[in-house]
Amino acid sequence: MARRGFRVLVLGRSEAKLARTCKAIARRGENAEVGAFLADLSILADVRSVVGIIRSECDRLDVLVNNAGARYMRHELTTEGIEKTLATNHLGHFVLTLGLLDLMKGPNGARIINVSSGTHTAARDLIGNVTSPSFYDGRLQYANSKLANILFTYKLAERLKGSKVTVNVVDPGGVASHFARNNGLVYWLKHVGYYAGRGQLVSSRKGAETIIYLATSPLVEGITGGYFAKKAQGRSSLQSYDRSLQERLWALSLKWSRMEPDKS
Protein backbone atom coordinates (compact mmCIF):
# COMPACT_ATOMS: atom_id res chain seq x y z
CA MET A 1 0.00 0.00 0.00
CA ALA A 2 2.86 2.37 0.84
CA ARG A 3 4.53 1.69 -2.51
CA ARG A 4 1.26 2.58 -4.23
CA GLY A 5 1.37 6.05 -2.69
CA PHE A 6 -0.96 5.59 0.26
CA ARG A 7 -0.33 7.22 3.59
CA VAL A 8 -0.50 4.16 5.83
CA LEU A 9 -1.97 4.38 9.34
CA VAL A 10 -1.12 1.48 11.64
CA LEU A 11 -2.98 0.64 14.86
CA GLY A 12 -1.44 -1.60 17.51
CA ARG A 13 -1.15 -2.35 21.22
CA SER A 14 2.65 -2.20 21.52
CA GLU A 15 4.47 1.10 21.12
CA ALA A 16 7.77 -0.68 20.37
CA LYS A 17 6.23 -2.97 17.73
CA LEU A 18 4.41 -0.04 16.15
CA ALA A 19 7.67 1.87 15.85
CA ARG A 20 9.45 -1.09 14.23
CA THR A 21 6.56 -1.76 11.87
CA CYS A 22 6.24 1.85 10.74
CA LYS A 23 9.98 2.11 10.19
CA ALA A 24 9.93 -1.04 8.05
CA ILE A 25 6.96 0.19 6.00
CA ALA A 26 8.58 3.58 5.42
CA ARG A 27 11.81 1.92 4.30
CA ARG A 28 10.24 -0.66 2.02
CA GLY A 29 7.64 1.79 0.78
CA GLU A 30 10.29 4.17 -0.52
CA ASN A 31 9.98 6.62 2.38
CA ALA A 32 6.19 6.66 2.31
CA GLU A 33 4.33 8.53 5.02
CA VAL A 34 3.34 6.21 7.88
CA GLY A 35 1.38 7.03 11.02
CA ALA A 36 1.31 5.02 14.25
CA PHE A 37 -1.70 4.95 16.58
CA LEU A 38 -1.48 3.18 19.93
CA ALA A 39 -4.72 1.37 20.74
CA ASP A 40 -5.93 -2.00 21.97
CA LEU A 41 -8.89 -2.82 19.74
CA SER A 42 -10.36 -5.11 22.40
CA ILE A 43 -10.80 -2.07 24.69
CA LEU A 44 -13.65 0.04 23.36
CA ALA A 45 -12.49 3.12 25.26
CA ASP A 46 -9.19 2.84 23.36
CA VAL A 47 -11.08 2.51 20.09
CA ARG A 48 -13.16 5.59 20.75
CA SER A 49 -10.06 7.53 21.72
CA VAL A 50 -8.13 6.58 18.57
CA VAL A 51 -11.18 7.39 16.43
CA GLY A 52 -11.08 10.92 17.85
CA ILE A 53 -7.35 11.23 17.16
CA ILE A 54 -7.64 9.97 13.58
CA ARG A 55 -10.58 12.28 12.90
CA SER A 56 -8.56 15.24 14.18
CA GLU A 57 -5.59 14.38 11.93
CA CYS A 58 -7.30 13.20 8.73
CA ASP A 59 -9.91 14.78 6.51
CA ARG A 60 -10.60 11.52 4.65
CA LEU A 61 -9.91 7.78 4.59
CA ASP A 62 -9.72 5.85 1.34
CA VAL A 63 -9.29 2.32 2.73
CA LEU A 64 -10.01 0.71 6.09
CA VAL A 65 -8.76 -2.83 6.76
CA ASN A 66 -10.16 -4.49 9.89
CA ASN A 67 -7.68 -7.27 10.59
CA ALA A 68 -7.32 -7.60 14.37
CA GLY A 69 -8.11 -11.14 15.45
CA ALA A 70 -7.43 -13.63 18.22
CA ARG A 71 -8.64 -16.98 19.50
CA TYR A 72 -8.78 -17.38 23.27
CA MET A 73 -9.01 -21.00 24.33
CA ARG A 74 -9.41 -19.97 27.96
CA HIS A 75 -12.23 -17.70 29.06
CA GLU A 76 -11.11 -14.11 29.57
CA LEU A 77 -12.87 -10.78 30.03
CA THR A 78 -11.54 -7.36 29.14
CA THR A 79 -11.30 -4.60 31.77
CA GLU A 80 -14.68 -3.43 30.44
CA GLY A 81 -16.27 -6.81 31.25
CA ILE A 82 -16.58 -8.01 27.64
CA GLU A 83 -15.45 -11.47 26.52
CA LYS A 84 -12.13 -11.00 24.69
CA THR A 85 -12.94 -12.81 21.45
CA LEU A 86 -16.09 -10.75 21.01
CA ALA A 87 -14.26 -7.55 21.89
CA THR A 88 -11.20 -8.16 19.71
CA ASN A 89 -12.63 -9.84 16.64
CA HIS A 90 -15.88 -7.95 16.23
CA LEU A 91 -16.82 -5.13 18.59
CA GLY A 92 -13.57 -3.20 18.20
CA HIS A 93 -14.00 -3.23 14.44
CA PHE A 94 -17.68 -2.30 14.73
CA VAL A 95 -16.94 0.78 16.85
CA LEU A 96 -13.90 1.77 14.81
CA THR A 97 -15.69 1.50 11.47
CA LEU A 98 -18.81 3.39 12.49
CA GLY A 99 -16.67 6.06 14.15
CA LEU A 100 -14.70 6.65 10.95
CA LEU A 101 -17.51 6.33 8.39
CA ASP A 102 -17.87 10.09 7.95
CA LEU A 103 -14.28 10.25 6.68
CA MET A 104 -15.09 7.69 3.99
CA LYS A 105 -18.32 9.15 2.60
CA GLY A 106 -16.67 11.68 0.35
CA PRO A 107 -17.13 12.05 -3.43
CA ASN A 108 -14.15 9.81 -4.21
CA GLY A 109 -15.55 6.83 -2.30
CA ALA A 110 -13.72 4.42 -0.01
CA ARG A 111 -13.25 0.72 0.57
CA ILE A 112 -13.73 -1.25 3.79
CA ILE A 113 -12.21 -4.73 4.01
CA ASN A 114 -13.08 -7.02 6.91
CA VAL A 115 -10.93 -10.10 7.50
CA SER A 116 -12.85 -13.25 8.41
CA SER A 117 -11.95 -16.94 8.16
CA GLY A 118 -13.18 -20.15 6.58
CA THR A 119 -13.81 -21.36 10.14
CA HIS A 120 -17.00 -19.28 10.12
CA THR A 121 -18.71 -22.33 8.61
CA ALA A 122 -18.42 -24.03 12.02
CA ALA A 123 -20.42 -21.26 13.73
CA ARG A 124 -23.60 -22.34 15.46
CA ASP A 125 -25.05 -19.03 16.58
CA LEU A 126 -24.28 -15.36 16.86
CA ILE A 127 -21.22 -14.49 18.87
CA GLY A 128 -22.20 -13.88 22.48
CA ASN A 129 -20.75 -11.89 25.35
CA VAL A 130 -19.97 -15.00 27.39
CA THR A 131 -19.47 -13.87 30.98
CA SER A 132 -19.32 -17.32 32.60
CA PRO A 133 -16.37 -19.71 32.01
CA SER A 134 -18.73 -22.69 32.32
CA PHE A 135 -20.50 -21.68 29.09
CA TYR A 136 -17.35 -20.90 27.14
CA ASP A 137 -16.03 -22.85 24.14
CA GLY A 138 -12.96 -21.14 22.66
CA ARG A 139 -13.13 -22.75 19.23
CA LEU A 140 -16.86 -22.15 18.87
CA GLN A 141 -16.59 -18.56 20.07
CA TYR A 142 -13.87 -17.92 17.48
CA ALA A 143 -15.95 -19.48 14.69
CA ASN A 144 -18.95 -17.42 15.76
CA SER A 145 -16.82 -14.26 15.75
CA LYS A 146 -15.72 -14.96 12.17
CA LEU A 147 -19.38 -15.37 11.20
CA ALA A 148 -19.98 -12.02 12.90
CA ASN A 149 -17.37 -10.41 10.63
CA ILE A 150 -19.36 -11.56 7.61
CA LEU A 151 -22.79 -10.66 9.01
CA PHE A 152 -21.44 -7.19 9.83
CA THR A 153 -20.02 -6.82 6.31
CA TYR A 154 -23.27 -7.73 4.58
CA LYS A 155 -25.39 -5.54 6.83
CA LEU A 156 -23.07 -2.54 6.54
CA ALA A 157 -22.94 -2.92 2.75
CA GLU A 158 -26.73 -2.81 2.70
CA ARG A 159 -26.84 0.27 4.90
CA LEU A 160 -24.29 2.06 2.70
CA LYS A 161 -26.13 1.49 -0.58
CA GLY A 162 -26.29 4.74 -2.48
CA SER A 163 -22.94 5.89 -1.13
CA LYS A 164 -19.56 5.37 -2.75
CA VAL A 165 -18.32 3.27 0.17
CA THR A 166 -17.91 -0.45 -0.54
CA VAL A 167 -17.61 -3.17 2.10
CA ASN A 168 -16.25 -6.65 1.44
CA VAL A 169 -14.96 -9.55 3.51
CA VAL A 170 -11.91 -11.76 3.03
CA ASP A 171 -10.94 -15.32 3.92
CA PRO A 172 -7.11 -15.12 3.82
CA GLY A 173 -6.64 -18.87 4.35
CA GLY A 174 -4.42 -20.54 6.94
CA VAL A 175 -1.67 -17.99 7.49
CA ALA A 176 1.69 -18.82 9.05
CA SER A 177 1.76 -16.04 11.61
CA HIS A 178 1.83 -15.76 15.40
CA PHE A 179 -1.94 -16.24 15.52
CA ALA A 180 -2.92 -18.55 18.43
CA ARG A 181 0.46 -18.18 20.19
CA ASN A 182 -1.38 -16.50 23.07
CA ASN A 183 -2.75 -19.93 24.02
CA GLY A 184 0.68 -21.51 24.33
CA LEU A 185 3.08 -23.35 22.03
CA VAL A 186 1.01 -26.54 21.80
CA TYR A 187 -2.12 -24.79 20.51
CA TRP A 188 -0.05 -22.75 18.07
CA LEU A 189 1.65 -25.86 16.69
CA LYS A 190 -1.72 -27.55 16.30
CA HIS A 191 -3.03 -24.52 14.41
CA VAL A 192 -0.04 -24.38 12.06
CA GLY A 193 0.08 -28.17 11.71
CA TYR A 194 -3.59 -28.40 10.76
CA TYR A 195 -3.21 -26.13 7.74
CA ALA A 196 0.25 -27.42 6.84
CA GLY A 197 -1.06 -30.98 6.85
CA ARG A 198 -3.82 -30.01 4.43
CA GLY A 199 -1.38 -28.13 2.19
CA GLN A 200 -3.19 -24.87 2.96
CA LEU A 201 -0.60 -22.95 5.00
CA VAL A 202 0.44 -19.69 3.35
CA SER A 203 2.80 -16.85 4.25
CA SER A 204 1.57 -13.54 5.64
CA ARG A 205 2.48 -11.91 2.33
CA LYS A 206 0.38 -14.46 0.42
CA GLY A 207 -2.47 -14.13 2.89
CA ALA A 208 -2.52 -10.36 2.35
CA GLU A 209 -2.83 -10.55 -1.44
CA THR A 210 -6.63 -10.58 -1.52
CA ILE A 211 -6.77 -7.73 1.00
CA ILE A 212 -4.51 -5.59 -1.20
CA TYR A 213 -6.51 -6.63 -4.26
CA LEU A 214 -9.77 -5.43 -2.68
CA ALA A 215 -8.12 -2.25 -1.45
CA THR A 216 -6.62 -1.19 -4.76
CA SER A 217 -7.79 -3.09 -7.84
CA PRO A 218 -10.01 -1.31 -10.37
CA LEU A 219 -11.54 -4.72 -11.13
CA VAL A 220 -13.53 -4.60 -7.88
CA GLU A 221 -14.49 -0.94 -8.00
CA GLY A 222 -18.13 -0.60 -6.99
CA ILE A 223 -18.43 -4.22 -5.81
CA THR A 224 -19.83 -4.42 -2.29
CA GLY A 225 -21.19 -7.04 0.08
CA GLY A 226 -18.90 -9.72 -1.36
CA TYR A 227 -17.01 -12.65 0.14
CA PHE A 228 -13.53 -13.10 -1.35
CA ALA A 229 -10.77 -15.72 -1.20
CA LYS A 230 -7.71 -16.00 -3.46
CA LYS A 231 -8.79 -12.80 -5.23
CA ALA A 232 -12.05 -14.37 -6.38
CA GLN A 233 -15.59 -13.76 -5.17
CA GLY A 234 -17.36 -16.77 -3.74
CA ARG A 235 -20.07 -17.77 -1.29
CA SER A 236 -19.93 -17.76 2.48
CA SER A 237 -22.00 -20.07 4.68
CA LEU A 238 -25.76 -20.24 4.25
CA GLN A 239 -26.46 -18.72 7.66
CA SER A 240 -24.29 -15.68 6.88
CA TYR A 241 -26.97 -14.55 4.40
CA ASP A 242 -29.72 -14.73 7.03
CA ARG A 243 -30.97 -11.16 7.24
CA SER A 244 -32.57 -11.70 10.63
CA LEU A 245 -29.16 -12.76 12.00
CA GLN A 246 -27.57 -9.70 10.43
CA GLU A 247 -30.17 -7.46 12.05
CA ARG A 248 -29.83 -9.19 15.40
CA LEU A 249 -26.04 -8.88 15.41
CA TRP A 250 -26.28 -5.19 14.56
CA ALA A 251 -28.69 -4.54 17.42
CA LEU A 252 -26.61 -6.57 19.89
CA SER A 253 -23.42 -4.81 18.77
CA LEU A 254 -25.00 -1.42 19.48
CA LYS A 255 -26.07 -2.69 22.89
CA TRP A 256 -22.73 -4.28 23.83
CA SER A 257 -20.77 -1.25 22.68
CA ARG A 258 -23.25 1.16 24.28
CA MET A 259 -23.87 3.06 21.08
CA GLU A 260 -27.12 4.79 20.29
CA PRO A 261 -29.00 3.53 17.19
CA ASP A 262 -28.95 7.00 15.61
CA LYS A 263 -25.14 7.02 15.90
CA SER A 264 -24.81 4.00 13.57
C-alpha positions, 0 to 999 in steps of 0.5 A: 500500500505504501509503494502505491502512494498511500499514507499508511496508518497502523494501529497496535497495542505495543508502542515498540512494535508499532515503531518497528513496523512503521519504520519497516513500512517507510523503508520498504515503501520508498519513504512513504508517510506512515502514522502510528496509533497506539490502541488496543482494539479489544478495549472500546475506550481505546477505540473511541479515543483513537477514532477521535485522534484519527478524525482530528488528523485526517480529513478523509480515509480511502481504505479501512482494513479491519484485521485484528483477530485472536482466539482465546481458548481460555475464558477471559474478560476485558477490563470493560467486562466483555469477553475477549474474542467478542471484543477483539474480533468484532466489537472493536471493528464495529466501533472503529468502522462506524466512528470513521464512516464520515471520513469515507463518505466523500465524493471519491468513495472508499473501501472497507475490508473485513478479514474473516476466516473459513472457520466461520462455517463451524459457527452455530449461533451469533457471537455472544458476550460469554461472561461465565467460564462454564458456558465458554467454548474457545473454538466455537466462540472464534468461529462465531466471531468470524461469522460475525465479521461476515454478518457485519459486512453484509449488513453494513454494505446494505446500509451504505447502498447509495454511497460510494463506500464499498464493504467486502470480507476476506478469507485469507486462508491458513496464514503462518503467523503468530496467531494462536500463540497466546494460548501456548506453544502446543495450541499454536503448533496444532493450528499451524500443523492443521493447515500445513497438513492439508497443504493450505498454510500460506505466508503472511504476504500471500495471505494479504494478497486478496486484501490488497486486491480489494483495497486497490484493484479497479476490477472490484471498484463498486463491488460491495457485500462480497465474500472473497478468497484468493482474489475471487468472489465466492459464497460464504455459509448459508447462515451468513446470508440470514438477514434476521441474523444480520439485524440481530447482530447489529442490534446486539453490537450497538447494545454491547458497545453502548452506542445509540441507534442513531449514531450508527 
